[in-house]
Amino acid sequence: MALPLLAGMAAWAQQPQAQDPITENLFAPDQVLANQKAIGLDDAQRNYVRAEVLKAQTRFTELQFQLQDAMESLVMLLKQNPVDETQVMAQLDKVLNAEREVKRTQIALMVRIKNKLTPEQQSRLRQLRGKPAE
């Protein structure tokens, strides 16, 4: 279950977006690992990235379950007739909080990965964006 979230995060991070400072300045874990030889990733860096991905996947799974539960509850509230707006808005806040945590986890992972890369490795990854992995 976490793999689709992680894959979605990777796709999001690699999409060419008009002047998106997040995309321009961070690197998805699969981009780093797919280009590890091209950027000269050492064993310690590789192990760190893999460990951080595993931690994030666990968190993504937890958040996915929370999000599914919150959405299910929201749908049930929306099916009522009449709809209780106060309850719907409170439940919507729970959905949005879960989504916010997913984004926070994604950004935190990419920040930690960037912080382990040298400026040269970061520069090389920027050059490799949009090209097939070497």
C-alpha positions in Angstrom: 0.0 0.0 0.0 2.8 2.4 0.8 4.5 1.8 -2.6 1.8 3.6 -4.6 2.1 6.5 -2.2 5.9 6.5 -2.6 5.6 6.1 -6.3 3.1 8.9 -6.4 5.5 11.1 -4.4 8.3 10.2 -6.8 6.2 11.1 -9.8 5.1 14.3 -8.2 8.7 15.3 -7.3 9.9 14.6 -10.9 7.1 16.3 -12.8 8.3 19.3 -14.7 6.5 22.1 -13.0 6.7 25.8 -13.7 9.1 27.3 -11.2 8.1 24.9 -8.4 10.6 25.6 -5.6 10.0 22.2 -4.0 10.6 20.2 -7.3 13.6 22.4 -8.1 15.3 22.0 -4.8 14.5 18.5 -3.5 15.1 15.0 -4.9 12.8 11.9 -4.8 14.5 8.8 -3.2 14.0 6.8 -6.4 15.7 9.5 -8.4 18.7 9.3 -6.1 18.9 5.5 -6.0 18.3 5.2 -9.8 21.3 7.5 -10.4 23.5 6.4 -7.5 26.5 5.5 -9.7 26.2 8.6 -11.8 26.2 10.8 -8.7 28.8 8.8 -6.8 26.6 7.8 -3.9 28.7 6.1 -1.3 27.5 3.1 0.8 26.7 5.1 3.8 24.6 7.5 1.8 22.8 4.6 0.0 22.1 2.9 3.3 20.8 6.1 4.8 18.4 6.7 1.9 17.1 3.2 2.0 16.6 3.4 5.8 14.7 6.7 5.5 12.5 5.3 2.7 11.6 2.3 4.9 10.7 4.6 7.8 8.6 6.8 5.4 6.8 3.8 3.9 5.7 2.7 7.4 4.4 6.2 8.1 2.7 6.4 4.7 0.9 3.1 5.4 -0.3 4.5 8.8 -1.5 7.7 7.2 -3.2 5.8 4.3 -5.3 3.9 6.8 -6.1 7.1 8.7 -7.1 8.8 5.5 -9.3 5.9 4.3 -11.1 5.8 7.7 -11.6 9.6 7.7 -12.9 9.6 4.1 -15.2 6.7 4.8 -16.7 8.7 7.7 -17.0 11.8 5.6 -18.9 9.9 2.9 -21.2 8.4 5.5 -22.0 11.9 6.8 -22.5 13.2 3.2 -25.1 10.5 2.5 -27.3 11.7 5.3 -30.4 13.7 4.5 -30.3 16.4 5.7 -26.5 16.7 5.9 -25.1 18.1 9.1 -22.7 20.8 8.0 -21.0 21.1 11.3 -20.2 17.3 11.4 -19.1 17.3 7.7 -16.7 20.2 8.2 -15.2 18.6 11.4 -14.7 15.4 9.5 -13.3 17.2 6.5 -10.7 18.7 8.8 -9.7 15.2 9.8 -9.3 14.2 6.1 -7.3 17.4 5.4 -5.1 16.8 8.4 -4.2 13.3 7.2 -3.4 14.6 3.7 -1.3 17.3 5.3 0.7 14.7 7.2 1.3 12.8 4.0 2.8 15.9 2.4 4.8 16.7 5.5 6.2 13.2 5.5 7.1 13.4 1.8 8.9 16.7 2.2 10.7 15.6 5.3 12.0 12.5 3.6 13.3 14.5 0.6 14.9 17.1 2.9 16.7 14.5 4.8 17.9 12.9 1.6 19.1 16.2 0.2 21.0 16.9 3.4 23.0 13.7 2.9 24.0 14.6 -0.6 27.0 16.7 -1.4 26.5 19.9 -3.5 28.2 18.1 -6.4 25.8 15.2 -6.2 22.8 17.6 -6.0 24.1 19.5 -9.1 24.5 16.2 -11.0 21.0 15.1 -10.1 19.6 18.4 -11.4 21.5 17.7 -14.7 20.1 14.2 -14.9 16.4 15.2 -14.4 14.4 14.3 -17.4 17.0 11.9 -18.7 17.0 8.1 -18.4 18.9 6.7 -15.4 22.6 6.0 -16.2 
